[in-house]
Amino acid sequence: MQNESTVYEVGFHMNPSLPDGEVLGKVADLKQAISERGGTFISEGVPVPYELAYTIIKRIGNENKRFSQSVFDWVKFEMDPASIVDLKKMLEGDTDIIRFLIIKTVREDTMISTRPEFKMSAEEGEEEGATRQSSPRKVEREELTKEEEEQIDKEIDDLVSDEEETSKE
Amino acid sequence: MNKDYFKQNKIKHIDYKDTELLKKFLNPYGRIYGSKKTGLSGKNQRTLAQAVKRARYMALIPYIAK
């Protein structure tokens, strides 16, 4: 069996306290580490300051450090699957990288430039039961004619009068 | 009949970094809508779920909102 290389993408959050020059240096170090392990660089993103959705806790030394901001970047590359474990270990040991994710991906650009409008299905309510209950009620109201309403009123009056008579006795 | 958003727009790969796209398929609490509501095929619904889980792990979108 041939040893084929796979396309990977590593996304990572860097420590926001790093100066701009060091951020770019970190990305350059990562790219160098990839090429040292026989990887071929495909594409990369731009380091962007990012407001995290929740606080990430990272153990650095003997201290739990909390991060609510970071600098996010990603690199796409092609590498032999056997070497990716080594790269993962290297990233785990880097204290300036708060969190990272290595995924298998495709060579093409996966980010879409234009996002067409998305319409959620209006037929399916959040609770199906609610829609089912509401529809028969409407039908009942529509079916009632004036004659039927008068008949029901009469029946109710008769019942009330019967009850009054029994209470008098 | 609701149609598959990704098939209609010829989107083959759902990127976890594209949070604006992913948020279209999340309710205000950050939970993924079911396939009945999204109208996605089973395969794309699973791909979407994987992308959302990756984005959550990377703190790009919250696990629980509100």
gemmi code that builds the backbone of each chain (N, CA, C; Angstrom):
import gemmi

chains = {
    "A": [
        ("MET", (0.838, -1.203, 0.000), (0.000, 0.000, 0.000), (0.874, 1.254, 0.000)),
        ("GLN", (0.491, 2.199, -0.848), (1.290, 3.416, -0.960), (1.046, 4.350, 0.228)),
        ("ASN", (2.104, 5.094, 0.569), (1.987, 6.022, 1.686), (1.585, 7.401, 1.149)),
        ("GLU", (0.272, 7.617, 1.047), (-0.212, 8.869, 0.465), (-0.337, 9.942, 1.533)),
        ("SER", (-0.045, 11.175, 1.123), (-0.181, 12.277, 2.069), (-1.626, 12.783, 2.075)),
        ("THR", (-2.021, 13.343, 3.191), (-3.379, 13.815, 3.391), (-3.364, 15.325, 3.595)),
        ("VAL", (-4.463, 15.964, 3.203), (-4.577, 17.412, 3.411), (-5.140, 17.653, 4.816)),
        ("TYR", (-4.421, 18.426, 5.596), (-4.830, 18.761, 6.963), (-4.974, 20.275, 7.107)),
        ("GLU", (-5.704, 20.638, 8.132), (-5.786, 22.063, 8.463), (-5.653, 22.181, 9.977)),
        ("VAL", (-4.793, 23.059, 10.399), (-4.676, 23.292, 11.840), (-5.146, 24.724, 12.142)),
        ("GLY", (-6.155, 24.792, 13.001), (-6.663, 26.089, 13.469), (-6.170, 26.279, 14.885)),
        ("PHE", (-5.725, 27.464, 15.249), (-5.171, 27.635, 16.606), (-5.413, 29.037, 17.149)),
        ("HIS", (-5.588, 29.068, 18.470), (-5.713, 30.328, 19.192), (-4.383, 30.613, 19.863)),
        ("MET", (-3.883, 31.822, 19.653), (-2.615, 32.197, 20.303), (-2.879, 33.153, 21.458)),
        ("ASN", (-1.929, 33.213, 22.355), (-2.016, 34.113, 23.507), (-2.169, 35.566, 23.024)),
        ("PRO", (-3.233, 36.277, 23.478), (-3.446, 37.644, 22.965), (-2.397, 38.649, 23.438)),
        ("SER", (-1.641, 38.278, 24.483), (-0.629, 39.211, 24.987), (0.666, 39.204, 24.149)),
        ("LEU", (0.718, 38.321, 23.155), (1.907, 38.291, 22.274), (1.949, 39.555, 21.408)),
        ("PRO", (3.103, 40.173, 21.265), (3.195, 41.322, 20.351), (2.988, 40.888, 18.892)),
        ("ASP", (2.598, 41.843, 18.042), (2.284, 41.528, 16.638), (3.419, 40.786, 15.928)),
        ("GLY", (4.631, 41.219, 16.170), (5.778, 40.597, 15.528), (5.931, 39.139, 15.905)),
        ("GLU", (5.678, 38.854, 17.193), (5.817, 37.472, 17.677), (4.714, 36.574, 17.145)),
        ("VAL", (3.529, 37.174, 16.945), (2.407, 36.399, 16.387), (2.792, 35.867, 15.017)),
        ("LEU", (3.296, 36.762, 14.191), (3.730, 36.352, 12.840), (4.894, 35.371, 12.910)),
        ("GLY", (5.760, 35.566, 13.916), (6.884, 34.654, 14.134), (6.404, 33.257, 14.479)),
        ("LYS", (5.329, 33.167, 15.298), (4.751, 31.873, 15.699), (4.215, 31.119, 14.489)),
        ("VAL", (3.523, 31.886, 13.622), (2.957, 31.268, 12.411), (4.093, 30.777, 11.517)),
        ("ALA", (5.144, 31.583, 11.407), (6.305, 31.189, 10.594), (6.967, 29.940, 11.176)),
        ("ASP", (7.038, 29.866, 12.526), (7.620, 28.683, 13.198), (6.814, 27.433, 12.874)),
        ("LEU", (5.475, 27.600, 12.902), (4.597, 26.458, 12.624), (4.783, 25.969, 11.189)),
        ("LYS", (4.859, 26.926, 10.265), (5.057, 26.564, 8.858), (6.389, 25.842, 8.660)),
        ("GLN", (7.395, 26.304, 9.404), (8.713, 25.662, 9.328), (8.645, 24.237, 9.884)),
        ("ALA", (7.915, 24.093, 11.010), (7.756, 22.768, 11.622), (7.049, 21.809, 10.667)),
        ("ILE", (6.098, 22.343, 9.918), (5.380, 21.512, 8.933), (6.344, 21.044, 7.835)),
        ("SER", (7.116, 21.974, 7.321), (8.040, 21.614, 6.223), (9.142, 20.678, 6.714)),
        ("GLU", (9.565, 20.834, 7.991), (10.585, 19.940, 8.571), (10.087, 18.495, 8.637)),
        ("ARG", (8.769, 18.352, 8.829), (8.184, 17.012, 8.933), (7.708, 16.475, 7.574)),
        ("GLY", (8.150, 17.099, 6.533), (7.837, 16.610, 5.176), (6.507, 17.108, 4.639)),
        ("GLY", (5.938, 18.117, 5.285), (4.654, 18.653, 4.838), (4.807, 19.705, 3.759)),
        ("THR", (3.742, 19.891, 2.997), (3.741, 20.927, 1.954), (2.655, 21.944, 2.300)),
        ("PHE", (3.048, 23.178, 2.365), (2.129, 24.264, 2.711), (1.147, 24.502, 1.560)),
        ("ILE", (-0.140, 24.673, 1.866), (-1.153, 24.931, 0.817), (-1.681, 26.369, 0.930)),
        ("SER", (-2.273, 26.686, 2.069), (-2.790, 28.050, 2.241), (-2.855, 28.393, 3.731)),
        ("GLU", (-3.080, 29.651, 4.014), (-3.160, 30.084, 5.418), (-4.105, 31.276, 5.556)),
        ("GLY", (-4.537, 31.503, 6.785), (-5.402, 32.650, 7.057), (-4.578, 33.825, 7.553)),
        ("VAL", (-5.280, 34.831, 8.005), (-4.623, 36.024, 8.563), (-4.858, 35.999, 10.077)),
        ("PRO", (-3.808, 36.243, 10.897), (-4.038, 36.260, 12.348), (-5.033, 37.376, 12.721)),
        ("VAL", (-6.132, 36.963, 13.365), (-7.191, 37.919, 13.707), (-7.424, 37.911, 15.218)),
        ("PRO", (-7.468, 39.094, 15.853), (-7.858, 39.121, 17.275), (-9.300, 38.639, 17.393)),
        ("TYR", (-9.540, 37.749, 18.347), (-10.849, 37.099, 18.425), (-11.412, 37.168, 19.841)),
        ("GLU", (-12.685, 37.544, 19.930), (-13.402, 37.524, 21.213), (-14.003, 36.123, 21.360)),
        ("LEU", (-13.492, 35.350, 22.317), (-13.919, 33.954, 22.439), (-15.360, 33.847, 22.959)),
        ("ALA", (-16.037, 32.770, 22.541), (-17.436, 32.569, 22.937), (-17.549, 32.202, 24.417)),
        ("TYR", (-16.504, 31.640, 24.982), (-16.448, 31.324, 26.418), (-14.982, 31.366, 26.860)),
        ("THR", (-14.777, 31.418, 28.167), (-13.418, 31.515, 28.693), (-12.697, 30.169, 28.577)),
        ("ILE", (-11.536, 30.201, 27.979), (-10.719, 28.981, 27.859), (-9.711, 28.987, 29.004)),
        ("ILE", (-9.625, 27.851, 29.696), (-8.642, 27.737, 30.788), (-7.486, 26.873, 30.285)),
        ("LYS", (-6.301, 27.419, 30.351), (-5.109, 26.684, 29.898), (-4.104, 26.627, 31.045)),
        ("ARG", (-3.620, 25.430, 31.319), (-2.636, 25.260, 32.396), (-1.246, 25.580, 31.848)),
        ("ILE", (-0.679, 26.661, 32.361), (0.678, 27.041, 31.948), (1.545, 27.008, 33.199)),
        ("GLY", (2.500, 26.091, 33.238), (3.323, 25.885, 34.433), (2.456, 25.308, 35.535)),
        ("ASN", (2.413, 26.008, 36.678), (1.568, 25.551, 37.782), (0.333, 26.423, 37.930)),
        ("GLU", (0.007, 27.131, 36.899), (-1.064, 28.114, 36.997), (-2.138, 27.844, 35.936)),
        ("ASN", (-3.404, 28.009, 36.338), (-4.498, 27.923, 35.372), (-4.776, 29.326, 34.847)),
        ("LYS", (-4.461, 29.554, 33.613), (-4.673, 30.887, 33.049), (-5.977, 30.901, 32.251)),
        ("ARG", (-6.711, 32.012, 32.417), (-8.008, 32.148, 31.745), (-7.898, 33.136, 30.597)),
        ("PHE", (-8.449, 32.732, 29.473), (-8.406, 33.601, 28.287), (-9.818, 33.824, 27.752)),
        ("SER", (-10.189, 35.072, 27.591), (-11.480, 35.378, 26.951), (-11.266, 36.019, 25.575)),
        ("GLN", (-10.001, 36.296, 25.264), (-9.645, 36.815, 23.940), (-8.458, 36.013, 23.404)),
        ("SER", (-8.273, 36.060, 22.111), (-7.130, 35.349, 21.538), (-6.801, 35.938, 20.173)),
        ("VAL", (-5.776, 35.390, 19.568), (-5.471, 35.702, 18.165), (-5.626, 34.385, 17.415)),
        ("PHE", (-6.604, 34.357, 16.499), (-6.915, 33.106, 15.793), (-6.290, 33.089, 14.401)),
        ("ASP", (-5.777, 31.943, 14.032), (-5.215, 31.779, 12.687), (-5.324, 30.306, 12.283)),
        ("TRP", (-5.154, 30.032, 11.025), (-5.190, 28.643, 10.532), (-4.196, 28.463, 9.387)),
        ("VAL", (-3.738, 27.219, 9.243), (-2.809, 26.861, 8.171), (-3.268, 25.551, 7.553)),
        ("LYS", (-3.304, 25.519, 6.231), (-3.686, 24.286, 5.526), (-2.435, 23.708, 4.873)),
        ("PHE", (-2.248, 22.428, 5.012), (-1.031, 21.802, 4.479), (-1.284, 20.343, 4.140)),
        ("GLU", (-0.356, 19.774, 3.425), (-0.412, 18.366, 3.036), (0.716, 17.639, 3.757)),
        ("MET", (0.395, 16.526, 4.383), (1.431, 15.835, 5.163), (1.148, 14.339, 5.230)),
        ("ASP", (2.177, 13.618, 5.484), (2.053, 12.179, 5.668), (1.354, 11.915, 7.013)),
        ("PRO", (0.326, 11.057, 7.043), (-0.404, 10.818, 8.305), (0.488, 10.398, 9.476)),
        ("ALA", (1.614, 9.741, 9.198), (2.503, 9.289, 10.276), (3.182, 10.465, 10.978)),
        ("SER", (3.383, 11.561, 10.256), (4.094, 12.717, 10.826), (3.187, 13.672, 11.604)),
        ("ILE", (1.891, 13.536, 11.405), (0.969, 14.498, 12.022), (0.946, 14.357, 13.559)),
        ("VAL", (1.207, 13.153, 14.043), (1.236, 12.905, 15.495), (2.349, 13.734, 16.136)),
        ("ASP", (3.477, 13.769, 15.440), (4.633, 14.526, 15.925), (4.317, 16.032, 15.981)),
        ("LEU", (3.631, 16.499, 14.949), (3.242, 17.915, 14.898), (2.260, 18.240, 16.029)),
        ("LYS", (1.362, 17.302, 16.300), (0.374, 17.483, 17.374), (1.078, 17.625, 18.723)),
        ("LYS", (2.082, 16.781, 18.935), (2.854, 16.833, 20.191), (3.554, 18.178, 20.333)),
        ("MET", (4.087, 18.670, 19.210), (4.788, 19.961, 19.235), (3.824, 21.094, 19.638)),
        ("LEU", (2.602, 21.055, 19.059), (1.610, 22.091, 19.361), (1.135, 22.012, 20.811)),
        ("GLU", (1.030, 20.772, 21.323), (0.606, 20.577, 22.715), (1.617, 21.174, 23.696)),
        ("GLY", (2.869, 21.123, 23.313), (3.932, 21.624, 24.189), (4.127, 23.127, 24.114)),
        ("ASP", (3.510, 23.771, 23.153), (3.679, 25.224, 22.980), (2.746, 25.977, 23.927)),
        ("THR", (3.320, 26.747, 24.851), (2.498, 27.456, 25.847), (1.805, 28.704, 25.276)),
        ("ASP", (2.290, 29.191, 24.156), (1.657, 30.373, 23.546), (0.421, 30.015, 22.729)),
        ("ILE", (0.242, 28.739, 22.463), (-0.963, 28.299, 21.748), (-1.972, 27.809, 22.786)),
        ("ILE", (-3.060, 28.566, 22.913), (-4.070, 28.263, 23.938), (-4.836, 26.996, 23.577)),
        ("ARG", (-5.286, 26.936, 22.342), (-6.045, 25.763, 21.887), (-5.829, 25.572, 20.391)),
        ("PHE", (-5.834, 24.332, 19.949), (-5.693, 24.074, 18.511), (-6.549, 22.895, 18.104)),
        ("LEU", (-6.808, 22.806, 16.813), (-7.616, 21.711, 16.270), (-7.040, 21.305, 14.923)),
        ("ILE", (-6.705, 20.015, 14.795), (-6.209, 19.505, 13.509), (-7.344, 18.720, 12.863)),
        ("ILE", (-7.690, 19.072, 11.638), (-8.761, 18.345, 10.938), (-8.280, 17.916, 9.549)),
        ("LYS", (-8.919, 16.858, 9.065), (-8.677, 16.446, 7.678), (-9.603, 17.281, 6.810)),
        ("THR", (-9.097, 17.797, 5.724), (-9.933, 18.645, 4.873), (-9.612, 18.407, 3.397)),
        ("VAL", (-10.018, 19.328, 2.554), (-9.758, 19.215, 1.110), (-8.870, 20.372, 0.673)),
        ("ARG", (-8.250, 20.200, -0.485), (-7.317, 21.205, -0.987), (-8.019, 22.530, -1.329)),
        ("GLU", (-9.267, 22.418, -1.803), (-10.006, 23.616, -2.228), (-10.357, 24.491, -1.025)),
        ("ASP", (-10.682, 25.746, -1.326), (-11.072, 26.681, -0.282), (-12.480, 26.319, 0.196)),
        ("THR", (-12.645, 26.109, 1.490), (-13.936, 25.685, 2.027), (-14.789, 26.848, 2.541)),
        ("MET", (-14.178, 28.019, 2.644), (-14.945, 29.196, 3.093), (-15.734, 29.744, 1.901)),
        ("ILE", (-17.034, 29.966, 2.098), (-17.831, 30.504, 0.988), (-17.859, 32.030, 1.075)),
        ("SER", (-17.707, 32.667, -0.093), (-17.611, 34.130, -0.112), (-18.978, 34.783, 0.105)),
        ("THR", (-20.002, 34.263, -0.568), (-21.350, 34.832, -0.401), (-22.252, 33.805, 0.256)),
        ("ARG", (-22.968, 34.268, 1.258), (-23.888, 33.359, 1.944), (-25.322, 33.670, 1.500)),
        ("PRO", (-25.890, 32.818, 0.654), (-27.269, 33.075, 0.238), (-28.225, 33.019, 1.437)),
        ("GLU", (-29.352, 33.684, 1.286), (-30.311, 33.753, 2.402), (-30.863, 32.363, 2.692)),
        ("PHE", (-30.995, 32.078, 3.963), (-31.526, 30.776, 4.384), (-32.883, 30.982, 5.039)),
        ("LYS", (-33.892, 30.284, 4.471), (-35.237, 30.389, 5.049), (-35.559, 29.097, 5.776)),
        ("MET", (-35.867, 29.244, 7.048), (-36.215, 28.078, 7.859), (-37.630, 27.624, 7.478)),
        ("SER", (-37.862, 26.326, 7.530), (-39.179, 25.797, 7.201), (-40.224, 26.347, 8.159)),
        ("ALA", (-41.251, 27.011, 7.615), (-42.287, 27.605, 8.466), (-43.340, 26.575, 8.833)),
        ("GLU", (-43.447, 25.513, 8.032), (-44.471, 24.491, 8.280), (-44.205, 23.744, 9.574)),
        ("GLU", (-42.928, 23.459, 9.812), (-42.580, 22.698, 11.000), (-42.342, 23.646, 12.156)),
        ("GLY", (-43.246, 23.650, 13.095), (-43.088, 24.502, 14.266), (-42.060, 23.916, 15.197)),
        ("GLU", (-41.666, 24.695, 16.210), (-40.693, 24.172, 17.172), (-41.290, 23.001, 17.940)),
        ("GLU", (-42.598, 23.129, 18.235), (-43.282, 22.024, 18.897), (-44.395, 21.570, 17.976)),
        ("GLU", (-44.246, 20.372, 17.467), (-45.231, 19.882, 16.519), (-46.615, 19.741, 17.147)),
        ("GLY", (-46.636, 19.360, 18.401), (-47.890, 19.156, 19.115), (-48.760, 20.395, 19.120)),
        ("ALA", (-48.119, 21.552, 19.261), (-48.855, 22.812, 19.340), (-49.617, 23.078, 18.046)),
        ("THR", (-48.969, 22.814, 16.931), (-49.629, 23.072, 15.640), (-50.756, 22.076, 15.396)),
        ("ARG", (-50.547, 20.857, 15.825), (-51.567, 19.831, 15.634), (-52.829, 20.156, 16.431)),
        ("GLN", (-52.635, 20.661, 17.649), (-53.790, 20.971, 18.496), (-54.563, 22.174, 17.965)),
        ("SER", (-53.840, 23.149, 17.422), (-54.499, 24.386, 17.023), (-55.373, 24.209, 15.778)),
        ("SER", (-54.978, 23.338, 14.858), (-55.725, 23.206, 13.610), (-57.148, 22.650, 13.774)),
        ("PRO", (-57.400, 21.592, 14.559), (-58.777, 21.099, 14.664), (-59.728, 22.128, 15.286)),
        ("ARG", (-59.232, 22.941, 16.213), (-60.074, 23.954, 16.856), (-60.650, 24.924, 15.827)),
        ("LYS", (-59.778, 25.337, 14.908), (-60.214, 26.275, 13.865), (-61.344, 25.665, 13.040)),
        ("VAL", (-61.190, 24.387, 12.710), (-62.176, 23.686, 11.887), (-63.518, 23.669, 12.604)),
        ("GLU", (-63.506, 23.394, 13.907), (-64.752, 23.352, 14.682), (-65.495, 24.678, 14.605)),
        ("ARG", (-64.759, 25.764, 14.739), (-65.371, 27.083, 14.703), (-65.984, 27.380, 13.334)),
        ("GLU", (-65.298, 26.969, 12.296), (-65.792, 27.223, 10.941), (-67.064, 26.432, 10.648)),
        ("GLU", (-67.137, 25.221, 11.169), (-68.270, 24.347, 10.874), (-69.582, 24.822, 11.495)),
        ("LEU", (-69.532, 25.544, 12.613), (-70.744, 25.966, 13.313), (-71.511, 27.031, 12.521)),
        ("THR", (-72.770, 26.735, 12.223), (-73.623, 27.722, 11.543), (-74.457, 28.459, 12.597)),
        ("LYS", (-75.233, 29.439, 12.170), (-76.072, 30.216, 13.099), (-77.140, 29.337, 13.751)),
        ("GLU", (-77.732, 28.480, 12.924), (-78.787, 27.575, 13.433), (-78.258, 26.673, 14.541)),
        ("GLU", (-77.078, 26.162, 14.279), (-76.464, 25.268, 15.281), (-76.170, 26.018, 16.575)),
        ("GLU", (-75.688, 27.236, 16.424), (-75.384, 28.054, 17.611), (-76.649, 28.306, 18.429)),
        ("GLU", (-77.762, 28.634, 17.734), (-79.045, 28.870, 18.420), (-79.504, 27.624, 19.159)),
        ("GLN", (-79.323, 26.481, 18.489), (-79.732, 25.199, 19.093), (-78.931, 24.923, 20.370)),
        ("ILE", (-77.655, 25.194, 20.292), (-76.793, 24.962, 21.466), (-77.201, 25.893, 22.599)),
        ("ASP", (-77.485, 27.157, 22.254), (-77.934, 28.127, 23.272), (-79.211, 27.666, 23.958)),
        ("LYS", (-80.139, 27.164, 23.139), (-81.414, 26.669, 23.694), (-81.168, 25.524, 24.666)),
        ("GLU", (-80.334, 24.599, 24.242), (-80.020, 23.427, 25.091), (-79.426, 23.862, 26.429)),
        ("ILE", (-78.561, 24.852, 26.367), (-77.915, 25.359, 27.596), (-78.967, 25.999, 28.499)),
        ("ASP", (-79.865, 26.804, 27.881), (-80.941, 27.456, 28.659), (-81.824, 26.422, 29.337)),
        ("ASP", (-82.187, 25.359, 28.569), (-83.029, 24.285, 29.133), (-82.360, 23.641, 30.335)),
        ("LEU", (-81.058, 23.379, 30.183), (-80.313, 22.737, 31.283), (-80.310, 23.625, 32.519)),
        ("VAL", (-80.087, 24.924, 32.292), (-80.042, 25.869, 33.416), (-81.403, 25.939, 34.100)),
        ("SER", (-82.469, 25.997, 33.293), (-83.817, 26.090, 33.863), (-84.157, 24.818, 34.650)),
        ("ASP", (-83.785, 23.647, 34.112), (-84.006, 22.369, 34.803), (-83.324, 22.360, 36.165)),
        ("GLU", (-82.114, 22.840, 36.186), (-81.352, 22.873, 37.445), (-82.013, 23.801, 38.458)),
        ("GLU", (-82.534, 24.940, 37.974), (-83.217, 25.899, 38.883), (-84.460, 25.270, 39.489)),
        ("GLU", (-85.231, 24.531, 38.651), (-86.447, 23.875, 39.127), (-86.136, 22.835, 40.190)),
        ("THR", (-85.153, 22.041, 39.963), (-84.784, 20.991, 40.936), (-84.318, 21.615, 42.253)),
        ("SER", (-83.613, 22.736, 42.172), (-83.141, 23.390, 43.405), (-84.293, 23.971, 44.209)),
        ("LYS", (-85.371, 24.465, 43.490), (-86.550, 25.012, 44.191), (-87.292, 23.926, 44.954)),
        ("GLU", (-87.409, 22.733, 44.289), (-88.121, 21.615, 44.930), (-87.389, 21.168, 46.204)),
    ],
    "B": [
        ("MET", (-42.442, 21.404, 0.467), (-41.251, 20.605, 0.835), (-40.043, 21.528, 0.944)),
        ("ASN", (-39.356, 21.425, 2.056), (-38.184, 22.270, 2.271), (-36.969, 21.650, 1.590)),
        ("LYS", (-36.126, 22.488, 0.965), (-34.982, 21.942, 0.241), (-33.681, 22.151, 1.000)),
        ("ASP", (-32.699, 21.336, 0.634), (-31.401, 21.366, 1.291), (-30.643, 22.643, 0.895)),
        ("TYR", (-30.342, 23.477, 1.871), (-29.662, 24.760, 1.635), (-28.305, 24.545, 0.964)),
        ("PHE", (-27.565, 23.551, 1.410), (-26.213, 23.321, 0.883), (-26.250, 22.745, -0.538)),
        ("LYS", (-27.233, 21.885, -0.803), (-27.366, 21.329, -2.157), (-27.800, 22.418, -3.122)),
        ("GLN", (-28.751, 23.228, -2.686), (-29.275, 24.298, -3.544), (-28.183, 25.279, -3.949)),
        ("ASN", (-27.311, 25.614, -2.994), (-26.253, 26.596, -3.251), (-24.915, 25.958, -3.619)),
        ("LYS", (-24.954, 24.659, -3.864), (-23.776, 23.892, -4.298), (-22.585, 24.064, -3.344)),
        ("ILE", (-22.865, 23.989, -2.056), (-21.806, 24.069, -1.037), (-21.451, 22.635, -0.653)),
        ("LYS", (-20.216, 22.254, -0.969), (-19.808, 20.867, -0.743), (-19.218, 20.650, 0.646)),
        ("HIS", (-18.523, 21.673, 1.156), (-17.848, 21.516, 2.443), (-18.311, 22.598, 3.419)),
        ("ILE", (-18.632, 22.177, 4.627), (-19.074, 23.129, 5.651), (-17.878, 23.403, 6.558)),
        ("ASP", (-17.421, 24.644, 6.564), (-16.226, 25.005, 7.325), (-16.605, 25.422, 8.744)),
        ("TYR", (-15.906, 24.879, 9.737), (-16.213, 25.222, 11.134), (-15.886, 26.675, 11.452)),
        ("LYS", (-15.013, 27.297, 10.635), (-14.612, 28.690, 10.892), (-15.685, 29.680, 10.415)),
        ("ASP", (-16.584, 29.202, 9.572), (-17.625, 30.071, 9.024), (-18.790, 30.167, 10.024)),
        ("THR", (-18.572, 30.913, 11.083), (-19.558, 30.952, 12.177), (-20.864, 31.639, 11.761)),
        ("GLU", (-20.767, 32.594, 10.853), (-21.980, 33.291, 10.405), (-22.937, 32.313, 9.715)),
        ("LEU", (-22.363, 31.394, 8.962), (-23.174, 30.379, 8.280), (-23.749, 29.391, 9.302)),
        ("LEU", (-22.919, 28.971, 10.234), (-23.354, 27.977, 11.226), (-24.474, 28.523, 12.101)),
        ("LYS", (-24.395, 29.815, 12.421), (-25.389, 30.429, 13.303), (-26.798, 30.419, 12.710)),
        ("LYS", (-26.893, 30.292, 11.392), (-28.204, 30.216, 10.746), (-28.950, 28.945, 11.173)),
        ("PHE", (-28.177, 27.936, 11.569), (-28.774, 26.647, 11.904), (-28.837, 26.396, 13.410)),
        ("LEU", (-28.624, 27.452, 14.195), (-28.671, 27.317, 15.655), (-29.842, 28.121, 16.203)),
        ("ASN", (-30.455, 27.613, 17.249), (-31.541, 28.369, 17.874), (-30.938, 29.377, 18.867)),
        ("PRO", (-31.736, 30.255, 19.461), (-31.164, 31.275, 20.355), (-30.384, 30.707, 21.545)),
        ("TYR", (-30.618, 29.436, 21.868), (-29.879, 28.809, 22.972), (-28.579, 28.156, 22.499)),
        ("GLY", (-28.320, 28.225, 21.207), (-27.087, 27.648, 20.662), (-27.210, 26.187, 20.286)),
        ("ARG", (-28.442, 25.664, 20.281), (-28.627, 24.251, 19.909), (-28.885, 24.132, 18.404)),
        ("ILE", (-28.469, 23.006, 17.839), (-28.647, 22.800, 16.398), (-30.108, 22.438, 16.128)),
        ("TYR", (-30.706, 23.099, 15.140), (-32.077, 22.755, 14.765), (-32.103, 21.359, 14.165)),
        ("GLY", (-33.211, 20.679, 14.302), (-33.373, 19.353, 13.737), (-33.500, 19.409, 12.222)),
        ("SER", (-33.339, 18.238, 11.595), (-33.365, 18.202, 10.122), (-34.742, 18.555, 9.562)),
        ("LYS", (-35.793, 18.349, 10.367), (-37.142, 18.722, 9.909), (-37.232, 20.227, 9.699)),
        ("LYS", (-36.566, 20.949, 10.571), (-36.614, 22.406, 10.508), (-35.585, 22.976, 9.520)),
        ("THR", (-34.384, 22.367, 9.488), (-33.351, 22.884, 8.580), (-33.623, 22.460, 7.139)),
        ("GLY", (-34.284, 21.307, 6.974), (-34.565, 20.798, 5.637), (-33.353, 20.173, 4.977)),
        ("LEU", (-32.289, 19.924, 5.743), (-31.058, 19.362, 5.170), (-31.189, 17.846, 4.994)),
        ("SER", (-30.400, 17.323, 4.066), (-30.357, 15.874, 3.892), (-29.638, 15.288, 5.109)),
        ("GLY", (-29.782, 14.000, 5.312), (-29.153, 13.360, 6.463), (-27.648, 13.570, 6.481)),
        ("LYS", (-27.054, 13.448, 5.304), (-25.596, 13.578, 5.200), (-25.148, 14.998, 5.561)),
        ("ASN", (-25.839, 15.994, 4.994), (-25.460, 17.382, 5.276), (-25.778, 17.783, 6.708)),
        ("GLN", (-26.827, 17.195, 7.271), (-27.163, 17.483, 8.673), (-26.035, 16.990, 9.583)),
        ("ARG", (-25.476, 15.831, 9.252), (-24.377, 15.274, 10.054), (-23.108, 16.112, 9.878)),
        ("THR", (-22.863, 16.549, 8.644), (-21.676, 17.390, 8.376), (-21.802, 18.714, 9.118)),
        ("LEU", (-23.017, 19.266, 9.106), (-23.268, 20.519, 9.823), (-23.016, 20.333, 11.323)),
        ("ALA", (-23.521, 19.217, 11.863), (-23.356, 18.941, 13.294), (-21.874, 18.844, 13.648)),
        ("GLN", (-21.097, 18.208, 12.779), (-19.652, 18.086, 13.033), (-18.977, 19.460, 13.021)),
        ("ALA", (-19.348, 20.298, 12.046), (-18.768, 21.647, 11.949), (-19.132, 22.478, 13.184)),
        ("VAL", (-20.365, 22.347, 13.649), (-20.807, 23.105, 14.833), (-20.016, 22.653, 16.060)),
        ("LYS", (-19.818, 21.337, 16.178), (-19.089, 20.809, 17.339), (-17.627, 21.251, 17.335)),
        ("ARG", (-17.048, 21.327, 16.146), (-15.670, 21.818, 16.029), (-15.592, 23.285, 16.408)),
        ("ALA", (-16.556, 24.064, 15.927), (-16.576, 25.506, 16.238), (-16.779, 25.743, 17.732)),
        ("ARG", (-17.590, 24.879, 18.363), (-17.806, 25.004, 19.817), (-16.510, 24.726, 20.570)),
        ("TYR", (-15.817, 23.653, 20.161), (-14.561, 23.291, 20.828), (-13.551, 24.423, 20.720)),
        ("MET", (-13.544, 25.090, 19.562), (-12.583, 26.174, 19.338), (-13.081, 27.510, 19.892)),
        ("ALA", (-14.181, 27.486, 20.637), (-14.755, 28.680, 21.292), (-15.125, 29.767, 20.273)),
        ("LEU", (-15.459, 29.361, 19.060), (-15.902, 30.320, 18.050), (-17.398, 30.578, 18.220)),
        ("ILE", (-18.120, 29.561, 18.664), (-19.538, 29.717, 19.018), (-19.749, 29.081, 20.397)),
        ("PRO", (-20.732, 29.532, 21.154), (-20.886, 28.982, 22.510), (-21.544, 27.598, 22.527)),
        ("TYR", (-21.258, 26.860, 23.595), (-21.946, 25.581, 23.806), (-23.396, 25.867, 24.193)),
        ("ILE", (-23.560, 26.824, 25.089), (-24.898, 27.226, 25.545), (-24.963, 28.751, 25.499)),
        ("ALA", (-25.980, 29.275, 24.832), (-26.175, 30.725, 24.803), (-27.357, 31.076, 25.698)),
        ("LYS", (-27.427, 32.280, 26.146), (-28.496, 32.824, 27.031), (-28.366, 32.353, 28.470)),
    ],
}
model = gemmi.Model(1)
for chain_id, residues in chains.items():
    chain = gemmi.Chain(chain_id)
    for i, (resn, *xyz) in enumerate(residues, 1):
        res = gemmi.Residue()
        res.name, res.seqid = resn, gemmi.SeqId(i, " ")
        for name, pos in zip(("N", "CA", "C"), xyz):
            atom = gemmi.Atom()
            atom.name, atom.element = name, gemmi.Element(name[0])
            atom.pos, atom.b_iso = gemmi.Position(*pos), 0.0
            res.add_atom(atom)
        chain.add_residue(res)
    model.add_chain(chain)
structure = gemmi.Structure()
structure.add_model(model)
structure.setup_entities()
